Amino acid sequence: TDFDSKKKRKVAEIYQALNSDPIDVATLRRMAISEGGLLTDEIRCKVWPKLLSVNTDDLPPLPGKELREDNKDYQQVLLDVGRSLRRFPPGMPDEQREGLQEELIDIILHVLKRNPQLHYYQGYHDIVVTFLLVVGDRLATALVEKLSTHHLRDFMDPTMDNTKHILNYLMPIIDQVNPEVHDFMQSAEVGTIFALSWLITWFGHVLSDFRHVVRLYDFFLACHPLMPIYFAAVIVLYREQEVLDCECDMASVHHLLSQIPQDLPYEALISKAGDLFVQFPPSKLAREAAQQQAERTAASTFKDFELASVQQRPDTVLRQRFRERQRREERFRGEERTKSILTKPRTNRFVKLAVMGLTVALGAAALAVVKSALEWAPKFELQIFP
C-alpha cells in the first residue's frame, strides 16, 4: 500500500542519516517532526540520543538503591510513582510494572543527586516514565539528565517563576492567530493554569494513548524548548467553537480546557504548531510574555544546546519545512494563502503588515527564528549552574 511504501522510505532515510559521517542530525530532526514521527521505539532508541547529543558509548552506570537513603525527595517521588499505574501499558503483569516503578524511582533520584541545582516537581515522573518505557533504564537515565539540564530546567527551579513565564507565552500566541478566542478567554479571566500539567509533563500526564505521547516527544525533542507551549496553543485554537460556546466565566472555561480531548488530530496540530513557531517566534512574543524574565529561561540558553552546525538547528528545519509547505499551498490557493496568514483583523496590526508587505513580514519572522537564540541572552555559565 501507499502507506507501507511511505513508511519504508522514511525508515530507510532515517537509517541513512544515522549511518552518515557525521550523523545527519538535520534529517533526523526533519524525520521526527514530519508525519508519523520516528515510527517505532526501536528507531527512537537510536535517534533520541542524537537529538539530545547524548553519547551512547559512554552511558553512566545504573543508579543504586543507596540513593534512597536520606534523600529529601524520596518520599514524594515514591508517592508520585505509586500513583503512576495508568502510565504503564494495560495488561502489563504486576511484577513487571513494579520492577519498572523501582527503576523509575532510581532514575529520578540519580538525576537529582548528580544535579543539585535541579528541584523535583510533581509531574516530572510522567516524563521520566516515558523515556523508561521506550529506551530502558540505562539510556533513559542519560537522556533524562540531559533533558533536565536543558529543556526541562525551568520547571526544576526552586520556584515556579520561570514556569509561569513560559505559560505567559500561551495567550500571545492565541492572540496572534485568533483574537476573538483570546479576548473571550481574557474576559473569562481563565488564565493559563489549565495548561500547566500539559506543559510540565509534555502532555504525558493527560493523554491516555501512549502512541500519542511518544509521537509528541519525537516532535518536542527535535524542536526548541518552547514548542510544547505552541502545541498547547494550537489545542486551544483547534477547540475555538467549544470555547466560544462556553459560558464566559473562569470556572466554565477552565473546566472545558482542562479536559483535553483524546481524539485530537495530532499530525495536523503538530504541523500547525511548527508553522506558528516560524510565523511568531519567541523573540516576537517576548515583550508580551513579561520580557523581564526572558533571560532566566531555558529557552534563553538554547544556543548552547544547538548541535554542531547552523544547518542542524531545529529552527532551521522548521523554517525550511514551513517554506516548502508555503510554496505548495501558494501554487494551489494563491491569494487565499495570504488571507490565512493575515489572520488578525485588528486594524493596527493589519496596517503594519500591509505596509511591510507580506513577503517582508514572513521574511522578518524567518529571520527572527534564525536570530532568536542570540537575542535570548545565552548566559549559559551564569544561568544553568548558579
C-alpha positions in Angstrom: 0.0 0.0 0.0 0.9 3.6 -0.3 1.2 3.9 3.5 3.6 1.0 3.7 5.8 2.3 0.9 6.0 5.7 2.6 6.9 4.1 5.9 9.7 2.1 4.3 11.1 5.1 2.5 11.1 7.0 5.8 12.8 4.2 7.7 15.5 4.0 5.0 16.0 7.8 5.2 16.4 7.7 9.0 19.0 4.9 8.9 20.8 6.6 6.1 21.0 9.8 8.3 22.2 7.7 11.3 24.9 5.9 9.2 26.3 9.1 7.6 29.5 10.5 8.8 29.0 12.9 10.6 25.5 11.8 11.6 22.9 13.9 9.7 21.1 15.5 12.7 19.1 17.9 10.5 17.5 15.0 8.6 16.8 13.2 11.9 15.1 16.4 13.2 13.0 16.6 10.0 12.0 12.9 10.3 11.0 13.4 14.0 8.8 16.4 13.1 7.3 15.1 9.9 4.1 13.0 9.7 4.3 9.8 11.8 7.4 10.9 13.7 10.1 8.3 14.3 7.6 5.4 13.8 9.0 2.8 16.2 10.6 2.6 19.6 13.5 0.7 18.1 14.2 3.8 15.9 13.6 6.1 18.9 16.3 4.3 20.9 18.8 5.3 18.1 17.5 8.8 17.3 16.5 10.3 20.6 20.1 10.3 21.9 21.3 12.1 18.7 18.6 14.7 19.1 19.8 15.3 22.7 23.5 14.9 21.8 24.0 12.0 24.2 26.9 9.7 23.6 25.5 6.2 23.9 29.1 4.7 24.1 29.7 6.4 27.4 26.5 5.8 29.4 26.6 6.2 33.2 26.3 3.0 35.4 22.8 2.1 36.6 21.9 4.0 39.7 21.9 2.0 43.0 19.4 1.8 45.9 21.8 3.7 48.2 20.4 6.9 46.6 17.2 6.4 48.7 18.9 6.9 52.0 18.5 10.4 53.5 17.1 11.8 50.2 14.8 14.7 50.8 12.8 13.9 47.6 12.4 10.2 48.1 9.1 10.1 49.9 7.4 12.5 47.3 8.9 10.5 44.4 7.7 7.3 46.0 4.2 8.7 46.3 4.1 10.0 42.7 5.5 6.8 41.2 2.9 4.8 43.2 0.2 6.8 41.6 1.5 6.2 38.1 -0.3 3.0 37.3 -2.1 4.4 34.3 1.2 5.4 32.6 2.1 1.7 32.1 0.6 -0.4 29.3 -2.7 -2.0 30.2 -2.3 -5.7 30.8 1.3 -5.5 31.9 2.0 -8.1 34.7 2.1 -6.6 38.2 5.6 -7.9 38.8 7.0 -6.3 35.6 5.3 -3.0 36.3 6.5 -2.9 39.9 10.1 -3.6 38.7 9.8 -0.6 36.3 8.4 1.6 39.0 11.5 0.8 41.1 13.7 1.7 38.2 11.7 4.9 37.7 12.4 5.9 41.3 16.1 5.2 41.0 16.5 7.2 37.7 14.8 10.3 39.2 16.9 10.2 42.4 20.1 9.6 40.4 19.5 12.8 38.2 18.6 14.9 41.3 21.7 13.6 43.2 24.0 14.4 40.3 22.4 17.9 39.7 21.8 19.5 43.0 20.7 22.7 41.2 17.6 20.9 40.0 14.5 20.6 42.1 11.9 17.8 41.8 8.4 18.7 40.8 5.2 16.7 40.7 4.8 15.6 37.1 8.5 15.1 36.4 7.9 11.3 36.8 5.4 11.4 33.9 8.3 12.5 31.6 10.8 10.0 33.0 8.5 7.0 32.7 8.0 7.8 29.0 11.8 7.5 28.4 12.0 4.4 30.6 9.3 2.6 28.7 10.8 3.5 25.3 14.6 3.1 25.8 15.1 1.2 29.0 16.6 2.3 32.3 20.3 2.9 31.5 19.8 5.0 28.3 16.7 6.7 29.9 19.0 7.9 32.8 21.3 9.6 30.4 18.6 11.1 28.2 16.6 12.4 31.2 19.6 14.0 32.7 20.4 15.9 29.6 16.8 16.9 29.1 16.5 18.0 32.8 19.5 20.4 32.4 18.1 21.9 29.2 14.5 21.7 28.1 13.0 21.0 31.5 15.4 23.1 33.6 12.9 26.0 34.1 10.4 23.6 35.6 13.1 22.4 38.1 13.9 25.8 39.6 13.3 26.4 43.3 10.2 28.5 42.4 7.6 28.4 39.7 8.5 31.8 38.4 10.1 30.6 35.1 7.3 28.0 34.6 4.8 30.8 34.9 6.8 32.9 32.5 6.7 30.1 29.9 2.9 29.8 30.4 2.8 33.5 29.7 3.6 32.8 26.0 0.3 30.9 25.6 -2.1 33.9 25.3 0.1 36.0 22.9 0.3 33.0 20.5 -3.5 32.7 20.6 -3.9 36.4 20.2 -1.8 36.4 17.1 -3.9 33.7 15.4 -7.4 34.3 16.8 -8.0 37.5 18.7 -11.7 36.6 19.3 -10.7 33.5 21.3 -8.0 35.4 23.1 -10.4 38.2 24.1 -13.0 35.7 25.2 -10.5 33.9 27.5 -9.3 37.3 28.8 -12.9 38.3 29.6 -13.4 35.0 31.4 -10.2 35.6 33.4 -9.4 31.9 32.9 -5.6 32.4 33.0 -3.2 29.7 31.8 -3.1 27.3 34.8 -5.3 24.8 32.8 -2.2 24.1 30.6 0.3 23.7 33.5 0.1 19.8 33.6 0.3 19.8 29.7 3.5 21.8 29.8 5.4 20.3 32.7 4.7 16.7 31.6 5.0 17.2 27.9 1.3 16.0 27.8 2.4 12.7 29.2 0.0 13.0 32.2 -3.1 14.0 30.2 -3.0 11.7 27.2 -4.1 8.1 27.7 -2.8 6.6 24.5 1.0 6.1 24.8 1.4 6.2 21.0 0.3 9.8 21.0 2.6 10.7 23.9 5.8 9.3 22.2 4.8 11.0 18.9 4.7 14.3 20.7 8.1 13.5 22.3 9.6 13.0 18.9 8.4 16.4 17.9 9.4 18.2 21.1 12.9 16.6 21.2 13.5 17.9 17.7 12.5 21.4 18.4 13.0 24.5 20.6 12.2 24.1 24.3 9.2 26.4 23.9 7.5 24.1 21.4 5.2 22.5 24.0 3.6 25.8 24.7 3.0 26.4 21.0 1.3 22.9 20.9 -0.8 23.9 23.9 -1.9 27.0 22.0 -2.9 25.0 18.9 -5.1 22.7 21.0 -7.0 25.7 22.3 -7.3 27.2 18.8 -8.5 23.9 17.5 -11.3 24.0 20.1 -12.3 27.5 19.1 -16.0 26.8 18.7 -16.2 24.9 22.0 -14.5 27.8 23.8 -16.7 30.5 22.3 -19.9 28.5 23.0 -18.9 28.2 26.7 -20.2 30.4 29.5 -17.8 33.3 29.7 -16.7 32.7 33.3 -13.5 31.3 34.8 -14.9 28.1 36.2 -16.7 27.1 32.9 -13.8 27.9 30.6 -11.2 26.3 32.9 -13.2 23.1 33.2 -13.6 22.9 29.4 -10.0 23.5 28.6 -8.6 21.3 31.4 -10.4 18.3 30.0 -8.2 17.6 27.0 -9.9 15.6 24.2 -8.2 12.2 23.4 -9.1 12.1 19.7 -7.2 15.2 18.6 -5.8 15.3 15.0 -2.3 15.1 16.3 -0.4 15.3 13.0 -2.4 18.4 11.9 -1.8 20.1 15.2 1.9 19.3 15.2 2.2 20.8 11.7 0.3 23.9 12.8 2.5 24.3 15.9 5.6 24.2 13.8 4.1 26.8 11.4 3.2 29.1 14.2 6.7 28.9 15.7 8.1 30.1 12.4 5.5 32.9 11.9 5.5 34.1 15.6 8.9 33.1 17.1 9.6 33.6 20.8 11.6 36.7 20.1 8.5 38.3 18.6 6.3 37.4 21.6 8.8 38.1 24.4 7.6 41.6 25.2 4.0 40.4 25.7 5.2 37.5 27.8 6.9 39.5 30.5 10.2 40.1 28.8 12.0 41.0 32.1 12.1 37.2 32.9 13.2 36.1 29.4 16.9 35.9 30.3 16.3 33.4 33.0 14.6 30.6 31.0 16.0 27.5 29.4 14.9 29.0 26.1 17.5 31.7 26.6 20.3 29.2 26.9 19.2 27.0 24.0 22.0 28.4 21.9 24.4 26.4 23.9 22.4 23.2 23.3 22.2 23.5 19.5 24.0 20.8 17.8 27.1 21.0 15.6 26.1 23.5 12.9 23.5 26.0 11.9 22.1 23.5 9.4 21.2 21.2 12.2 19.3 23.7 14.3 15.6 22.8 14.9 14.6 26.4 14.0 16.2 26.0 10.6 14.5 22.6 10.0 11.1 24.1 10.9 11.7 27.1 8.8 12.6 25.0 5.7 9.6 22.8 6.2 7.3 25.9 6.6 8.7 27.4 3.4 8.2 24.1 1.4 4.5 23.9 2.6 4.0 27.5 1.8 5.3 27.1 -1.8 3.0 24.1 -2.3 -0.1 25.9 -0.9 0.6 29.1 -2.9 0.6 27.1 -6.1 -2.9 25.8 -5.3 -4.5 28.5 -3.3 -2.9 31.8 -4.5 -4.3 34.7 -2.7 -6.3 32.6 -0.2 -2.9 31.8 1.4 -2.3 35.5 2.0 -5.7 35.8 3.8 -5.0 32.8 6.0 -1.7 34.3 7.2 -3.1 37.7 7.9 -5.4 36.1 10.5 -5.5 39.1 12.8 -8.2 41.5 11.9 -7.3 44.3 14.3 -6.6 47.5 12.3 -3.2 48.4 13.7 -1.5 45.1 13.1 -3.2 44.7 9.7 -1.9 48.1 8.6 1.6 47.3 9.8 1.6 44.0 7.8 0.1 45.7 4.8 2.8 48.4 4.9 5.6 45.9 5.3 4.2 43.7 2.6 3.5 40.0 3.1 6.9 38.8 1.8 8.8 41.2 4.1 6.6 40.1 7.1 7.3 36.5 6.6 10.9 37.2 5.9 11.2 39.1 9.2 9.6 36.2 11.1 12.0 33.7 9.5 14.9 36.0 10.3 13.7 36.2 13.9 13.8 32.5 14.2 17.4 32.4 13.0 18.4 35.1 15.4 16.2 34.0 18.4 18.9 32.2 20.2 21.3 35.2 20.1 18.5 37.6 21.2 17.6 35.4 24.1 20.8 36.2 26.1 22.7 33.0 26.2 24.4 33.5 29.5 25.0 29.8 29.9 27.7 29.7 32.6 25.8 32.1 34.9 22.3 30.8 34.4 22.4 27.0 34.4 24.9 26.5 37.2 24.2 29.1 39.9 
